[in-house]
Amino acid sequence: MDLAVNSQTILVAIFATGRMAKYLGLPFTLASIPVLIGAGMMILAAAPIIGVVVAVQIIRRAGNYAISRPAREILFTAVDRETRFKAKPVIDIVVYRGGDMLSAWVFTGLTQGLGMGLASVALVGAGVAAVWAITGIYLGRRFLTMNPSPMTSTANLKLNS
């Protein structure tokens, strides 16, 4: 799994991430991984097998490293240096590590507390991914309206209209 994640991360980072942000826009780039995760969760709900779980994990991890993280870093260019260095540790530690812990608790609560199976939990995950995608689109659009720049190309304007 790690070999697949690392290989995909390198290939996507080299050949796709910059092009996605430039030609398809930041809202698309920020929403792309949650949309793929949501689709993966829907497939997992239909076919709750280990192969689908592994594929979704590979896509999630490689996507976070190659697409989501660089797109998030673009958002930080809109704030001053002091704000950036205060916010990044909170996001990296509180939001991400706290989110990992919370998701483990929610998974345990759904499976052991409510007795839900993997397919049902995957549907909940698809809903979370939809909220994540909507948030990415919102943040990408806000960034573009607050920071007109060379990144605001014709493609970005069309996608955000």
C-alpha positions as CSV (number, residue, x, y, z in Angstrom):
1,M,0.0,0.0,0.0
2,D,2.8,2.4,0.9
3,L,4.5,1.8,-2.5
4,A,1.3,2.5,-4.3
5,V,0.7,5.7,-2.3
6,N,4.2,7.0,-2.7
7,S,4.3,6.2,-6.5
8,Q,0.9,7.8,-7.1
9,T,1.9,10.8,-5.0
10,I,5.0,11.5,-7.0
11,L,3.3,11.0,-10.4
12,V,0.3,13.1,-9.5
13,A,2.4,15.9,-7.9
14,I,4.7,16.1,-10.9
15,F,2.2,15.8,-13.7
16,A,-1.2,16.8,-12.4
17,T,-1.4,19.0,-9.3
18,G,-0.1,22.3,-10.8
19,R,-2.1,21.8,-14.0
20,M,-5.3,21.1,-12.0
21,A,-4.9,24.3,-10.0
22,K,-4.0,26.4,-13.0
23,Y,-6.5,25.2,-15.6
24,L,-9.4,23.8,-13.5
25,G,-9.1,26.2,-10.6
26,L,-8.6,26.0,-6.9
27,P,-12.2,25.2,-6.0
28,F,-12.0,22.1,-8.3
29,T,-8.6,21.1,-6.9
30,L,-9.7,21.4,-3.3
31,A,-12.9,19.4,-4.0
32,S,-11.4,16.7,-6.2
33,I,-10.1,14.4,-3.4
34,P,-13.3,14.5,-1.3
35,V,-15.3,13.8,-4.4
36,L,-13.1,10.8,-5.2
37,I,-13.4,9.6,-1.5
38,G,-17.2,10.1,-1.6
39,A,-17.4,8.0,-4.8
40,G,-15.1,5.4,-3.2
41,M,-17.4,5.3,-0.1
42,M,-20.4,4.7,-2.3
43,I,-18.6,1.8,-4.0
44,L,-17.6,0.5,-0.6
45,A,-21.3,0.7,0.5
46,A,-22.2,-1.4,-2.6
47,A,-19.3,-3.8,-2.3
48,P,-17.9,-3.9,1.3
49,I,-14.8,-5.8,0.5
50,I,-11.2,-5.3,1.5
51,G,-10.0,-4.5,-2.0
52,V,-12.2,-1.4,-2.1
53,V,-11.1,-0.4,1.4
54,V,-7.5,-0.6,0.3
55,A,-8.2,1.3,-2.9
56,V,-10.0,4.1,-1.1
57,Q,-7.1,4.4,1.4
58,I,-4.5,4.6,-1.3
59,I,-6.5,7.3,-3.1
60,R,-7.1,9.2,0.1
61,R,-3.5,9.2,1.2
62,A,-2.0,9.9,-2.2
63,G,-4.6,12.6,-2.9
64,N,-3.9,14.3,0.4
65,Y,-0.1,14.4,-0.2
66,A,-0.2,15.2,-3.9
67,I,-3.3,17.4,-4.2
68,S,-5.1,18.5,-1.0
69,R,-2.0,19.6,0.9
70,P,-0.5,21.7,-2.0
71,A,-4.0,23.3,-2.6
72,R,-4.3,24.1,1.1
73,E,-0.9,25.7,1.0
74,I,-2.2,28.0,-1.8
75,L,-4.9,29.2,0.6
76,F,-2.3,30.3,3.0
77,T,-0.8,32.7,0.5
78,A,-3.8,35.0,1.2
79,V,-2.9,35.6,4.8
80,D,0.0,37.4,6.4
81,R,3.0,35.5,7.8
82,E,2.0,35.8,11.4
83,T,-1.5,34.4,10.8
84,R,-0.1,31.6,8.7
85,F,2.3,30.5,11.4
86,K,-0.3,30.6,14.0
87,A,-3.0,28.8,12.0
88,K,-0.9,26.0,10.4
89,P,-0.1,24.2,13.7
90,V,-3.7,24.4,14.8
91,I,-4.8,22.9,11.5
92,D,-2.1,20.3,11.4
93,I,-2.4,19.2,15.0
94,V,-5.9,20.1,16.3
95,V,-7.9,19.7,13.1
96,Y,-6.1,16.7,11.5
97,R,-5.0,14.7,14.5
98,G,-8.2,15.6,16.3
99,G,-10.2,14.6,13.2
100,D,-8.4,11.3,13.2
101,M,-9.3,10.7,16.8
102,L,-12.9,11.8,16.3
103,S,-13.3,9.6,13.2
104,A,-12.1,6.6,15.2
105,W,-14.6,7.3,17.9
106,V,-17.4,7.9,15.5
107,F,-16.5,4.6,13.6
108,T,-16.5,2.8,17.0
109,G,-19.8,4.4,18.0
110,L,-21.5,3.6,14.7
111,T,-20.3,0.0,14.5
112,Q,-20.3,-1.0,18.2
113,G,-22.8,1.5,19.6
114,L,-25.4,1.5,16.9
115,G,-24.5,-1.8,15.3
116,M,-24.0,-0.4,11.8
117,G,-22.1,-2.5,9.2
118,L,-19.3,-1.3,7.0
119,A,-21.7,-0.5,4.1
120,S,-23.8,1.8,6.3
121,V,-20.7,3.5,7.8
122,A,-19.4,4.0,4.3
123,L,-22.6,5.9,3.4
124,V,-22.0,8.1,6.5
125,G,-18.4,8.6,5.2
126,A,-19.8,9.6,1.7
127,G,-21.9,12.3,3.4
128,V,-18.9,13.6,5.3
129,A,-16.9,13.7,2.0
130,A,-19.7,15.7,0.4
131,V,-19.5,18.3,3.2
132,W,-15.7,18.3,2.7
133,A,-16.1,18.9,-1.0
134,I,-18.6,21.7,-0.5
135,T,-16.2,23.3,2.0
136,G,-13.3,23.0,-0.5
137,I,-15.4,24.7,-3.2
138,Y,-16.4,27.5,-0.9
139,L,-12.8,28.1,0.3
140,G,-11.5,28.0,-3.2
141,R,-14.1,30.5,-4.4
142,R,-13.5,32.8,-1.4
143,F,-9.8,32.7,-2.1
144,L,-10.3,33.7,-5.8
145,T,-12.6,36.5,-5.0
146,M,-10.3,37.9,-2.3
147,N,-7.1,37.4,-4.3
148,P,-7.4,38.1,-8.0
149,S,-4.1,36.9,-9.4
150,P,-2.6,35.1,-12.3
151,M,-4.3,32.0,-10.9
152,T,-7.6,33.6,-11.8
153,S,-7.6,32.4,-15.4
154,T,-10.5,32.2,-17.7
155,A,-11.0,28.5,-16.7
156,N,-11.3,29.5,-13.0
157,L,-13.8,32.3,-13.7
158,K,-15.9,29.9,-15.8
159,L,-15.9,27.2,-13.0
160,N,-16.7,29.7,-10.3
161,S,-19.6,31.4,-12.1
